[in-house]
Amino acid sequence: MYAETIVYLIMAVVSLLSVVAVYLAIVERDLIKAVIYSALQSGFYAVLYYLLMAPDIVLVYLPVAVGLIPGVLIVLISKTERWEKE
């Protein structure tokens, strides 16, 4: 019973942290930092998937959402301007 409560508490905290990471990614003017916040949010989602007992989804989601997509976005940002204009 207590183990279930701890898992639910961890899920609630990770969900809240993912919402904070999304907010920070949206309001950030530095595009590199926004990509990092987005990758952080994806990492929190991977933790949620793991706690929801979907390890196969985690094994695909982590390399793509935390590694590949931010890497491609950083390369694209390096070809343009790093700072978002007002």
C-alpha positions as CSV (number, residue, x, y, z in Angstrom):
1,M,0.0,0.0,0.0
2,Y,2.8,2.4,0.9
3,A,4.7,1.5,-2.2
4,E,1.7,2.5,-4.4
5,T,1.4,5.8,-2.6
6,I,5.1,6.6,-3.1
7,V,4.8,5.8,-6.8
8,Y,1.8,8.1,-7.2
9,L,3.6,10.8,-5.3
10,I,6.6,10.5,-7.6
11,M,4.3,10.6,-10.6
12,A,2.7,13.8,-9.3
13,V,6.0,15.5,-8.7
14,V,7.4,14.4,-12.1
15,S,4.2,15.6,-13.8
16,L,4.5,19.0,-12.1
17,L,8.2,19.3,-13.0
18,S,7.3,18.5,-16.7
19,V,4.7,21.3,-16.7
20,V,7.3,23.7,-15.3
21,A,9.8,22.6,-18.0
22,V,7.2,23.2,-20.7
23,Y,6.4,26.7,-19.3
24,L,10.1,27.5,-19.2
25,A,10.6,26.3,-22.8
26,I,7.7,28.5,-24.0
27,V,8.8,31.7,-22.3
28,E,12.6,31.4,-22.9
29,R,14.0,33.8,-25.5
30,D,17.3,31.8,-25.8
31,L,16.4,29.0,-28.3
32,I,19.2,26.7,-27.0
33,K,17.9,26.9,-23.5
34,A,14.3,26.3,-24.8
35,V,15.5,23.1,-26.5
36,I,17.2,22.0,-23.3
37,Y,14.0,22.6,-21.3
38,S,12.1,20.7,-23.9
39,A,14.5,17.7,-23.6
40,L,14.2,17.9,-19.8
41,Q,10.4,17.7,-20.2
42,S,10.8,14.7,-22.4
43,G,13.0,13.1,-19.8
44,F,10.3,13.6,-17.2
45,Y,7.7,12.0,-19.5
46,A,10.1,9.0,-19.9
47,V,10.1,8.6,-16.1
48,L,6.3,8.7,-16.1
49,Y,6.1,6.1,-18.8
50,Y,8.5,3.9,-16.8
51,L,6.4,4.3,-13.7
52,L,3.3,3.4,-15.7
53,M,5.0,0.2,-16.6
54,A,5.7,0.9,-20.2
55,P,9.5,0.2,-20.5
56,D,9.3,-0.5,-24.2
57,I,7.9,3.0,-24.8
58,V,10.8,4.4,-22.7
59,L,13.4,2.6,-24.7
60,V,12.2,4.3,-27.9
61,Y,11.2,7.6,-26.4
62,L,14.4,8.4,-24.6
63,P,16.8,8.3,-27.6
64,V,14.4,10.1,-29.9
65,A,12.9,12.7,-27.7
66,V,15.9,13.4,-25.5
67,G,18.7,12.8,-27.9
68,L,17.8,13.0,-31.6
69,I,15.2,15.8,-31.7
70,P,17.2,18.2,-29.5
71,G,20.3,17.4,-31.5
72,V,18.6,18.3,-34.8
73,L,17.1,21.4,-33.3
74,I,20.4,22.6,-32.0
75,V,22.0,22.1,-35.4
76,L,19.2,24.0,-37.0
77,I,19.5,26.9,-34.5
78,S,23.2,27.1,-35.2
79,K,22.3,27.8,-38.8
80,T,20.1,30.7,-37.8
81,E,20.0,33.2,-34.8
82,R,20.1,31.9,-31.3
83,W,17.9,34.6,-29.8
84,E,14.3,35.0,-30.5
85,K,13.4,38.6,-31.5
86,E,10.7,40.6,-29.8
